[in-house]
Structures are given as C-alpha cells and as structure tokens.
Amino acid sequence: MDTGDQLLAIITIVGFLVGLARIAICLHYRRWRRSALRIGDKWRRWELAYMAGGWAFSACLGTLAARTLVFQNHMADVVVMTLTMAYFTGI
C-alpha cells in the first residue's frame, strides 16, 4: 500500500516504535516481578508506564485512521480497520 504520504509514514513508524516500547516494558516488568527486591511504590511506576504506552499507541492508531480517511485508497482503510480490530481484540 503506497500512498506517498510522508505524514502517514511518520505516524506508522511512531506507532511501530511505541508498540516495540510496550513490548520492552512488558519484558522488563516480567524480569522485575521475578526479582526478590520488589518495593511497593515501584508497582505504580509499571502501571503508569504501561498506561502511557497504551494511550500513545491508541493516539497513533486514531491518528492513522483519521489520516487514511483523506485518501481514496480503500486498501489503506481495510488495513487500518484490521489493525484497529486486532488491537481491541488484544485488549
């Protein structure tokens, strides 16, 4: 799917990077959870990091969906709708 739109490419790349960051947060959390030195205040930090990642990815997904409405490319609409449904199914 090539629309030639630079903004669409930037939104896609930022969304991909946010998704990778969320995976890294989850992996680090699992490692931290297994450690013996768990402090009560640290739980809140993990919750906030995961929440911020969720908000950032949702914002990227919403912006991506809004941007694809500009084009008359139905394939872009299908890709964004599929990605949106997959994201909400995963939640």
Protein Blocks (a to p, Z undefined) as FASTA:
>chain_A
ZZhpaklmmmmmmmmmmmmmmmmmmmmmmmmmmpmbdcfklmmmmmmmmmmmmmmmmmmm
mmmmmmmmmpccfklmmmmmmmmmmmmmmZZ
